[in-house]
């Protein structure tokens, strides 16, 4: 008879009349369906937060079977308990010291061998373990057969096959959990380390056996002690009152154990390699007995052919650049018409607001501040940002959902490694193409704190969506010698990709500089999972890109655009004693530096006032050039070129403007995000200074080269 799931929200976590909930940890590798199973079992009866002292997310939920109530703890995904990241540290600490009554380990049926590494480590820590082999339907589709009975016999713990997204399989999990809880604890499968390690391990393990709270973890703790006893002391001090390494005989026992290892030629560094090797070989041995492959119709055929194309030495980078160019071309071509229509609609609302203000007899200064200041800037930002983002983010998410983005990280891993940075930084850069603030948040996927900081500090070297309109206008006005719309669009996309390659080269250079100075160190190893290529789910892609990316980024930009409009109006309205507005006075004071950089004071003022949103830089510059009192709406490219040429612009000015648009301080939203992610004003200030210095020095160099070229020719 099936069990019924109860998803009632309650404070106690269970129905009346049942005992206190039994705590079960839900563990597994990333991307195996662990959270899918957790969400399906707990429904809406869950709460989230952070683990104590960590920024890593914490999720707990409740469910009921006919026998027990369960509190499920969804611990972060981990490939191993040899922690390399904050997430794996949390998983390790909870499994070792959190004292769950059972552990539910979720595995991927399509790559069981890799998942068994974590299963074997958990078996060293707990005697009540349930192994849930998920994605059984995907395994069948690929022609992979699993002998779950043989796997259960080999491991010594119950094993069930499930499809987590199908509710009818949930009762199978709860049935198995009930049986596991009712049975007495038994010794699970143990694997053997090399003889030299086993002798030292047995001697060290005796130190932990007398302590009841950690007796079950004695073998695992003994192994960690042999690797680094001081680190384990700190770990024990943080999570338990037991002090097995402080007893008088501990020093003697550890010395004898280390002597045994030295006699066998096993150093502390080699011990970790031996441990990992043992786990890998044991996983392979189990997989050979329990996995029966007929014909893997998934990765081994189609996916391998695609990977040879997308990650090949000769084809990987050209295809990556072509796809990026296609992405930009589709975005630029499709965004023009909706951007114009949205701009007209919002500026029609501006006219309506003006009529309402005048009809109500509102003072003229208040009308100008709210309508010509706050509303006009807000309307400009929305009309410029929304259409490209509504196109770019779904296209980008399609690449992500199809499995291509990890291949980009794979292609760029080698150059980032040469910079002593992390290949995952490529994924953060891709996110930064939409919004640098989103790219900074995405740096959380990088395990090493040093490499994460490098990625955060250099993310703003990637041009975001807010800088694309200015870049495209400058390219079309000064560097694209054609009026054919299709050809101009293709050339714009090509030149934009060239600018992106330039920003990538600068990112490599600054990353290498940081890793050799302030953030010294070698590149760490990391696991990059290559998911199978799959057909994107269009509905989910559109929903996720719209709500999780487009509207979130647009909301952040709009939140700072309206106050920026008020500030812009105030600077234009308030005059100095000589009758010159504060805005004009500011531009004149910056004119000397601007001329040195091949620009002028008006452009530097526009960049400063565009700090809240990069989209308003060029409109502010036009407002000052034309001496208008409010933000100017951009006209056609030819009209703009005529206006700028009348102000002394040349192609050298356009080149310097392109450089400074690519490399200048991050916007306010990005800086606030950096402050939140790093928790440091010092790193936030450095994130501001790095691109600013690159921009200023680069402009000065380009300006001097341009002047030299004029003198020579």
N, C-alpha and C positions, 0 to 999 in steps of 0.2 A: 504494500500500500504506500502511495506517495505521501510525502510530508508537505505540510502547508507552511508557506512563508508568511510571517506577520511583520508588517512594516509600520506599525503604529509608533508615532512619536511619543516618547516618554522620557522622563528624567532619570528613572532608575535603570532604563535599558532593558526592561523585560516585562512580561505579563505578570499579573498578580498570581501568587501561589507557587512560583517556581524559584529555585535557589538562585544565588548570585550568579551573574553571567560568567562563563568560562572564557578566559582570555586566550585568543588564538592569533598569532602573528601570521600575516599573509606576506610571503617573501617570494622573490624570483628575480630573474634577469630583467633588464628593461625590454619593453616591447614584446612581452610574451602573453599579454592579456591579463596581467595580475590585477590591475585597477578595474578592468572590465568585470572580472569575477567579483571583486570587492563591491563594486557599485550595484551589481545585479543582486547580490545577497543582502545587502543592507538597505537598498532602495533609498528613500529620502531620510532614513533614520541614521544620520551620521553627522559628525561635526569635524571641522577642520581648524587648524592652527599651525603653530610652529613647534618643533621639538625644543625643549629647554636649552637656551644658549645658542640656538642655531637659527639660520634663516631658511632651513629646509622644511618643506611643508609636512604637516602631520594630519593624518586622516584616521578617524575611528568611527565605527558604526556597530549597530546591533542587528541581530537576526535571531529567529527562533526555529528550532526543530520541535518535534513532538516530545523529545527527551530533555533537551537543554536549551538554555539561552546562551548566546555567544556574543562576546565583545570582540570584534575583529579589528586588528591594528594593521593598517596598510603601511608597511615599512617601505622606505625608498628602494627602487630597483638597484640591484648590485650584481656585478659579474663575479665578484669574489669578496671574501671577508678580509682579504689583504687590502685594507682601505687605501684608496688613492684619491678620494674626494670626500667632501662633507657628507654627501648622500650615503656613501659606503661606510663612513664612520658611524653614522646614525644607525644603519642596518646592523653593523657589527656589534655596537654597544647594546642595542636593544635585545638582540638575539642572545648575547652573552650574559647581560646583567639585568635585562628587563623582566625575566622570569615569567614568560608566557607559559601557559599550561600545555600548549601544543603549537606546532608550526605547520602551516599549510604552504607548501612550496609549489609554485606554478611553473611548469616547464613548457617549452615549445616543442610540439611533436615533430616539427619539420627539421629541427636541429637539436635533438635530444643530447647528443654527445657534449656539446658546449654547455648546456644547462646542468649536466651532471656534476660539473666542477663545484658549483654552489651547493648542490644537494649533498655531496659528500662532506663538505665542510660543516653544513648544518647538522649532519648526523653525528659529528663529533661533539656537538653542543647539546643536543636534545634527543630524548628517547621516544617521545611522542611526535612523530612526523608523518604527515600525509602528503604524498606526492600527487599533484593534479597535472596530468599531461593534457595541455590545452591544444586547440587547433587540430583536433583529430580529423576534421573535415578537410582542412588544407593538406594534411599529410596524405589522405586518401586520394585527393585530386592529383598529387604529385607522384602517386604510385608508391608511397612509403607505408610499409606495414610494421606495426609495433607489437611485440609479444609482451603485453603488460603483466601477465602472470609470471613470466621469467624475470622481469624487472623487479617485481614485488618480492620474489624469492631471493634474488641476489642482494637487494638492499635490506631486506628484513623489516620493511615498513609497508603499510598499505599504499597501493597505487590505483588511481582511477583515471579513465580517459574521459575528457569533457570537451564541449564547445561552449566557451564561457558566455557568448552572446545569445545562446539559446536557453530560455528559462527552464525547459524541461530537464536540462542536465544539472540544475542546481540541487535538486533533491538527492542526486547521486552523491554530491559533495557532502551534504548534511548527513545523509545516512552513514557515510564513511567516517565523518567526524564523531558521530554518536558512538559508533562501534569502537573507535580509537579511544574515546574517553572512558568507556566502560571496561576496557581491557586493562589489565595490570601493565605497568611499564616493563618493557623488555629491552634487552640489549640489541641495538640495531647492528647493521653490517659495519664491520670495521676493516679498513684496508691497512696494509703493512708498508711502513717506510723502510728504506734501506737499513741493513743490520746495524751499521754504525750509528745511525740516527735513533733507531729503536732503543739501543742500550742507554744512550744519554737521555732519551725521552722518558724511559721507565724510571730512571733515577730521579729526574726532576719532577715527574708526576707525583711522586710520594709526598712532596711538599704541600700539595693542594688537597689531597685526599682527606686530611683531618678537618677540613673546613666545610661544614654541611651546605652552606649557601652556594659554594662554587665547586662542590665535589664532582658534579656531573660534567663540568667544563674542564676538569683537571688536565685531560690530554691536550686539549687545544691551548690552554693557558701555559702548559709546560713547554709546548713548542714555541709559543710567542716569547717565553722567558729566555729560551736558548738563543733566539734571534736578537732580542734587545730587552734585557731585564729592567733597565731604568725606565724605558717607555712603558713597560707593563706595570711597573710600580705606580706610575702616574695614572694609568688607566684604572687600576684597582682603587687608588685613592679617590678618584672622581666618582666611582659608581658603587662602592661597597665599603663596609667597615672592616672587612677581612684583610689581614696583612700577612699572608703566608711567606712573603719574601723578607720579612723583618725578624723572623724567628732566628735564634742563635745558629742553628745548624744550616741555615739557607746558604750562607756564603760558602761553606765547605762543600755542600752538595752541588752547587752551581760550578764551583771550581773543578770538581771531579768530572762533571758532565762535559764541561768545555775541554778538559784534558782528553776525554774519550773521543770527542769530535776532532781535536787536533791530531791525535794519533792516527785517525782515519783520513786525515788530509781534508777535513771539512771546515772551512772558515765560516764566520758569521754570514758573510755575503753569499757564500755557496749554499748555505743551509736553506735560504729562501728558494733558490733555484731548484734544489733537490725536492723541496716540499711541493713546489708547483709541478715539477716533472712527475712526481708520484701521482698527484691528482689527475693530471692529464692522461697518463698511461692507464690509470684505473678507470677513468671515464671512457677511454677508447675500448678497453676490455669489456666493460659492461655493455657499451653500445653495440659491439660486434655480436654479442649474444642475444640482444633484445631488439635490434632494429633490422628489419628485413626490407631491403630496397629492391623493387622490381625495376621500374624505369622512372627516374626522377624527372617528371615532365615539367618541373618548375625551373629551378635555377640552373641545373646542369646543361640544359639545351638552349632555350631562348635567351635566358638571362646571361649566360656566359658569352654568347655571341654579341649581345648588346654591350656587355662590359668591355669586350675587346675593342668595340667601336668607341664607347664613351670615355674609357679610361686608358686607351692605348697611348703609347709614347708619342706617336705621330699624329693621331687623330683626336686625342682627348681635348687639347687646348683649342684647336681650330673649331671643333664642334661646340665647345663651351662658348666661344666668342660669337659664333653664328647664332646660337640660340639666344644669347643675350641681346644681340643686334635685332633679332626678330621680335623679342619681347619689347624692346624699346620702340621699334617701328610700329607695332600694333598699338602700343599705349599712346604714342604721339599722334598717330593717324586717327585713332578712334576718339581721342579726348577733345579734339578741336571743336567739333560742333556742339556737344553737350556743355562744354565750358563756356562757349559764347552764349548759348541759350540760358544757362544758369546765371551768367553775369547780367544779362538783360533782365531776367526775372527779379534778381535781388536789387538791381538798381531801380527797377520799377517800384519795388517796395520802398526804396529810399524816397522816391518822389511822393509816394502816398504818405510816408511818415512826415515829410516836410509839410505837406498839405494839412495833416492833422495838427502838427505843432503850430502852424501859422493860424489855423482856425481857432485853436485854443488860446491864442494870445501869449504863447510861451516866449520869453525873452530871446532875442536873436542869438546871444552868446551861448545860451543853453541848447538851442537848436543846433548851432554849429558844432558844439562839443559832442552832442550825442549822435546826431545824424551824419554830419560831414566828417566827424572824427571817429567815434566808436563804431557806428554802423557801417560806414563806407570801408573801413579797414577790414572789419569782419566779413563783409560781403565779398571783398576782393580775395581774401584768404580762402574762403569757402569755394568761390567760383574757380579759382586757380587750382586748389588742392584736390577737391572732391572727385571730379571726373578722372584725372590720371590715376588717383589711388584706387578708385572703384574698378579700374581696368587692370592696373599693374598688380595689385595684391591678389586678385583671383588667378591671374596668369602665373604669378610667382607661387601661389599655393598649389596650383596644378602640377608644377615641377616638383614641389615638395611631396605632394601626395602620390606622384608617380614613382618616387624613389630616386629621382635624379640628383637632388641636392647633396646627399652623402657622397656622390661621385665627384661633385665639385670639390668637396673637402679633401677627397682622396687625391685628386689631381694637384691641389695646391699644398698638400702636406709637405712635400719635399722642399719647396722654397721657404715655407714657414719654418721648417726644421733647421734650415741653414741660417735663419735669423734667430735661432734659439727660441722660437715661439711655437704655438700649437696649431696643428692643421685644422682644428675645429673653428679657429678664428675665421676661416673662409665662410662658414655658415653665418657667423655674426655679421660679417661684411655684407652678405646677401640680404640679411634683414635690414641693415643700414641703408640699403638702396631705397627702401620704402620710407624709413624714418630712423634717424640715428639713435633716438631714444629707445626704440624697439630693439635696435642692434645691441645697445648697451645692456639692456635687460637679458638679451639672448646670450650674453657672455657667461651666464650662469652655467652653461653646459660644459665649460672648460674646468677641469678638475683642479689644476695647479693654481694656487692664489697668485703666484708671480706671473704666469702666462695669462691668467684672467685679467690682471691689471694692464698688461701690455695690450690686450685686445680692447679693453675699455678705453684706454688712452688714445688708441689709434683709430677707433671706429669712426670718428668724425672726419677722417681723411676720405671716407667714402661719400660721394655726393648723394644727398638724400632727395626725396621727391620734391621738397620745397625749393631746391636749387635748380631743378631741371628747366622750369620756364625761363629763367634768366639765361642759362647756358644755351638753350635752344634759340632764343631770340638773338643772342649775340652771334651764334653760328650762322643763322639764316640771314642776318643783316650784313655780315662782313666776310664770311668765309665760304658761303655756298653760292656759286656763280650760275644759278638757274632759277627760273620761275615756274618750271614744271612741278606740280604739286607732288606727284608720285616720286619723281627723281629727287626732289628736295627732301621728301620724307626719308627716303633711303639714305641719302647723304647725311642727313641730320642724325639718323640712328648710327651710321658708321662712325661719324666724328664723335658722337657721344660715347661710343664704345672705346674709341681711342683715348678720350679724356678719362674714362674709367680705368683703362690700362695704366695711364699716367698716375692716377690716384693709387692704384695697386702698387706700382713701383715705389712711390713715396711711402706707402704703408710698410712695405718690406724694409726700406731704409731706416725709417724711424723705429720700427720694431727691433731691428738689429742694434741700433744706437741705444735703445732703452735696455735691451738684454745684456749689453756690454758695459753699461754704466750704472744707472740707478737700480735696475732690476736684473742683476747678474745671475747667470745660471744657464744650465744646459736645458734643451727641450726634453720634456718628460715623455714617457710612453703613454699611449692611450688606446682604448679599444674603439674602433670605428666600425659600427655594424652596417653592413651593406644589405638593406632590405631588398626583397625581391621586387622587380618591376611589377606594378599592378595598375589596373585601370582606375583612374581617379573617380571618386564619388562626387559627381558634379554638385549635387544638392548640398552636401556637407562642405564642399570647397567654397561655394558661394556664401553659405551661412557663416562659416568660420572667418573667411576673409573680410566679410562685411562687418560683422559685429565685433570680432576679436581684434581686428587690425584697422580697417578703414575708419570706422566710427570712433574708435578709441584714439587714434592719432589725430583725427580731425577735431575731436573734442578738446584734446590738449592744446592744439594750435588755436582753436577758437577762444579758449579760456584766456590766452595771453594776447590775442589779436585785438580784442575790444579795449582793454586797458592801454595797449600800445597806441591805438587810435586816439584815445583821450590825451595821452602824453604828446603825441605828434601835433594835435590841434593846439595844445597849450603852448608848446615851443614856438609855433607859428604865430599865435595870437599875442603872446607877451613880448613887448619890445624893450630894447635897451634904451638908455638916455638919448642916444643919437638917432632914435627912431627905427633902428634896424631890429628885426625880430631875433629872438634867441636862436632860432633855427639857422638863420642866415649868418649870425655871428659865430655860431659853432662851425659852420662850413668854412668860413673865412679863416678861422684859427687853425684848421686842419689842412689848409691848402698847400702849405710848404711841404709837409710830409707826403701829401697826395701827389704833388708834382714829382717828387723824388721817386715815387713808386710808379710813375707813368700814368697816374690817375689824376684826381683833383680833390679838393676839399669837399665838394658836394657828394662825390661818390663815397668817400670815407664816412661822411655824416649819414648817408643812406644805409651803409653797412652797420653803423652803430645803432641807428634807430630800428634797423631790421633785426636786432638781437632777439626779440620775441618770436619772430617768424621770418624766415628767409624769403618768403614769397613777396614781401612788400618792399624789398630793396630797390628794384628798378623803378616802381611807381613813385617812391619817395624822391629818387634822383630826378625824375621827370618833373615832379611838382616843384622842386627847387630850381631846375633849369628854366622852367616856364614862369617862375615866381607866382604860382597859384597858392591859394590859402588852404587847399585840401588835396587829398590824394587824387592823382590823375589816373584815369582809365587808359590803358594802353591801346593804341590803334594798330594799323597794319605795320608790317616790318619796314616797308618803304617809307612810311610816314615817320616812323621812329628813327630810321637812319638819317633822314633829312634833318630832324631836330637835333640829333646827337652830333652830326657833322657840323651843324651851325655852332655848336658849343666847342669845336676844336677837336672832336674825336677823329682818330685815324685807325687803321688796322692794328697799329702797335698798341693803342689804347684798348682796343677790343681784346687783344691777346692778354694784356695785363689784367683786364677785368675778368677774363675767363679764369686766369690763374687764381686771382683773389676770391672769386666765387667758389672755386674748388677748395681752396685752403684759407679758411679764416676761422675765427672762434665759433664754437658750437652755439646753437640757439639756446634760449633760456630753458626750454623743456628738456633738452639733452643734458645740460649742466645740472639741473635739479635731479635728473635721473642718475647721473654719475655720482652726485653727492649722496644719494640714497643707497646706491649699490656699494660704494667704497666706504661710506661712513667717515670720510676724511675731507676736510677743506683743502688740505695740501695737495692731494691727488686731483681734486676738482680744479684747483688753480692751475696745475700742470696741464690738465686736459684743455684748459682755455689757452694757455701760453704756447703749447707745442704747435698747433696749426696756425696760430697767429704769427709766430716767428717764421714758419715756413712760408706763409703767404707774403709777409712783408719783404723778407729777404729775396724770395723768388721774384717778386714784382720789381724790386730795385735792380736785380740782375738783368731781367728782361728789358727794363726801361733803358738801362745803360747800353745793352746790346743794340736796341733799336736806334738810339741816338748815334752810336758808332756806325751803324749801317747807313744812316742818313748822311753822315759826314763823308763816308767813303764812296757812296754811290749817288 
